[in-house]
Amino acid sequence: MEADEALVRALHDEHAGALWGYVVSLTGDRASAHDIVQETLLRAWRHPQALEPGRGSTRGWLFTVAKRLVIDDWRSARHRREAVTDQVPDRVVADESEAALQSWVVAQALARLSPEHRAVLRECYFLGRSVAEAARVLGVPEGTVKSRTHYALMNLRLALQEMGVTR
C-alpha cells in the first residue's frame, strides 16, 4: 500500500503541474482541470503497468489520458449542464426599436393613401376581416373591397418605394 502511495505522490510531484497547465489550456476551466488531473493520476495508480519504463514516456501517457478525459467530458451530458457562476447574468431586454421604426414607416406610408384605401386595409389586414365582413362594415359591394384592396396594396408599395424603404 505504501508503494502505491509513493507512486501517486511521485507522479503528482513530477507531472501534476505540467498536466494541470495542459488541461487548463484544453478546457479553459481551472476547476475542471483539477478534476481531470485527479482522475488521470487515479487511472495511473489503477494501471501501474502503463507506467513501466519500457512502455514509453510516463508524461506522454498521462497527457494522452488527460486529453481523452477532456474529450469524454465534452461529449458527455455532464458538459451540457448549467455552468455555476458567482455573477448574476444580465437580464436580456428585447430591442423594440426596430418594431417601432417599422410601425412608424408603415403609418407614414398609410397616411399617403386615400381614406377609402386606408379603410379597406384596416378592415382586411389590421382587423383580419374577410372580404364579406369588410364589405358589410364599409357598406360597399364585395367586388369593391377586392378592387380597393388591390389598389391600396399597389399604392402602399409605391409609397414605401418613394420613401426609400423598398425597391
C-alpha positions in Angstrom: 0.0 0.0 0.0 2.9 2.4 0.8 4.4 1.7 -2.6 1.1 2.7 -4.2 1.0 5.9 -2.2 4.6 6.7 -3.1 3.9 6.1 -6.8 1.0 8.5 -6.8 2.9 11.1 -4.8 5.9 10.8 -7.1 3.6 11.1 -10.2 1.9 14.1 -8.7 5.1 15.9 -7.7 6.7 15.3 -11.1 3.8 15.7 -13.5 0.8 17.4 -11.9 1.8 21.0 -12.5 2.5 20.5 -16.2 -0.5 18.2 -16.6 -2.8 20.8 -14.9 -1.5 23.6 -17.2 -2.1 21.4 -20.3 -5.7 20.6 -19.2 -6.4 24.2 -18.4 -5.3 25.1 -22.0 -7.7 22.5 -23.3 -10.7 23.3 -21.2 -10.3 26.9 -20.1 -11.7 25.9 -16.7 -9.4 25.7 -13.7 -11.8 23.6 -11.5 -12.5 21.1 -14.3 -8.7 20.8 -15.0 -8.2 20.0 -11.3 -10.8 17.2 -11.5 -9.3 15.8 -14.7 -5.7 15.8 -13.3 -7.0 13.9 -10.3 -8.8 11.4 -12.5 -5.7 11.0 -14.6 -3.5 10.3 -11.6 -6.1 7.9 -10.3 -6.0 5.9 -13.6 -2.2 5.8 -13.4 -2.5 4.4 -9.9 -5.0 1.8 -11.2 -2.8 0.8 -14.1 0.8 0.9 -12.9 1.8 -1.4 -15.8 1.2 1.5 -18.2 4.0 3.5 -16.4 6.7 0.8 -16.7 9.9 2.3 -18.3 9.9 0.0 -21.3 6.4 1.2 -22.4 7.3 4.7 -23.3 7.1 8.1 -21.7 5.1 8.4 -18.4 4.3 12.0 -19.1 3.1 11.2 -22.6 0.8 8.5 -21.2 -0.6 10.9 -18.6 -1.1 13.7 -21.2 -2.9 11.2 -23.5 -5.2 10.0 -20.7 -6.0 13.6 -19.7 -6.8 14.6 -23.3 -9.1 11.6 -23.6 -10.8 12.6 -20.4 -11.3 16.1 -21.7 -12.8 14.8 -24.9 -15.1 12.4 -23.0 -16.2 15.2 -20.7 -17.1 17.4 -23.8 -19.1 14.5 -25.3 -21.0 13.7 -22.1 -24.2 15.2 -20.9 -22.3 16.5 -17.9 -20.7 19.1 -20.1 -24.1 20.4 -21.2 -25.2 21.1 -17.6 -25.6 24.6 -16.4 -22.5 26.4 -15.6 -22.0 27.6 -12.0 -21.0 31.2 -11.7 -20.7 33.8 -9.0 -22.2 36.6 -11.2 -25.9 37.1 -11.9 -26.3 37.2 -15.7 -27.6 40.4 -17.3 -31.3 40.4 -17.9 -32.0 40.3 -21.7 -34.3 43.0 -22.8 -35.8 42.8 -26.3 -34.9 45.7 -28.5 -38.2 47.2 -29.6 -36.7 50.0 -31.7 -36.9 48.0 -34.9 -40.6 47.3 -34.5 -41.2 50.9 -33.5 -39.4 52.1 -36.6 -41.3 49.7 -38.8 -44.6 50.9 -37.3 -43.7 54.5 -37.9 -42.7 53.8 -41.5 -45.9 51.9 -42.2 -48.0 54.7 -40.6 -46.3 57.3 -42.8 -46.9 55.2 -45.9 -50.5 54.6 -45.0 -51.0 58.4 -44.5 -50.2 58.8 -48.2 -53.2 56.6 -49.2 -56.7 57.8 -49.8 -59.2 57.3 -46.9 -61.0 54.6 -48.8 -57.8 52.6 -49.4 -56.8 53.0 -45.7 -60.2 51.9 -44.6 -60.1 48.7 -46.6 -56.6 47.8 -45.5 -57.6 48.5 -41.9 -60.6 46.1 -42.1 -58.9 43.3 -44.1 -55.3 43.3 -42.8 -55.3 45.0 -39.4 -58.6 43.7 -38.1 -58.4 40.4 -40.1 -61.9 40.6 -41.5 -63.0 38.6 -44.6 -64.0 40.4 -47.8 -67.6 39.8 -47.0 -67.3 41.2 -43.5 -65.3 44.2 -44.7 -67.9 44.9 -47.3 -70.7 44.8 -44.7 -68.7 47.2 -42.3 -67.8 49.6 -45.1 -71.2 49.5 -46.8 -69.8 48.6 -50.2 -70.0 45.6 -52.5 -67.5 42.7 -52.1 -66.1 43.4 -55.5 -65.3 47.0 -54.5 -63.5 45.7 -51.4 -61.4 43.4 -53.6 -60.6 46.2 -56.0 -59.8 48.7 -53.3 -57.6 46.2 -51.6 -55.6 45.5 -54.8 -55.1 49.2 -55.5 -54.4 50.0 -51.8 -51.6 47.5 -51.7 -50.2 48.7 -55.0 -50.3 52.3 -53.8 -48.8 51.3 -50.4 -45.9 49.6 -52.2 -45.3 52.8 -54.3 -45.4 54.9 -51.1 -42.8 52.7 -49.5 -40.7 52.9 -52.6 -40.9 56.7 -52.6 -39.8 56.7 -49.0 -36.8 54.6 -49.9 -37.9 51.6 -47.9 -38.3 49.1 -50.7 -37.2 48.8 -54.3 
